[in-house]
């Protein structure tokens, strides 16, 4: 079980959109260039995101895409499901016919993992991810390695014997 590029790219593109939407509609060409995702692939993904009412398209000069609702109202699970990305760790796809048309011994383990993954992805909003990216950009830059640091050497301390003789 793994998240494919479809889900990863959809989440990445939505974060990019969320970061820039306050400046007006965002073009897929701009997202494509910044995120190194094929424009035709983005067009397919955004068609699905639009059908699931996560984004809105605006036509004409200055057109592009914007979020259909606030980032705090869109979860990662919403995005993943919109692009038809399965979140399933079971071998049988949840049909319970894992082993000779019977449920395998580990079916409940993987089904439980599925529930935890969905709960987690449903708890993370697009706004959480956008804020995380903004915080990364505004955090102070680490001190350059070339900066000289003064090291102070101290004499080793001696331990006094406090036991009575």
Secondary structure, DSSP 8 states (H G I E B T S, - for coil): ----HHHHHHHHHHHHHHHHGGGS-B-HHHHHHHHT--HHHHHHHHHHHHHTTSEEEE-STT-EEEESS-GGG-BHHHHHHHTT-----SSSTTSS-TBTTB--TTHHHHHHHHHHHHHHHHH-BHHHHHHHHHHHHHS-----TTS---------------S--
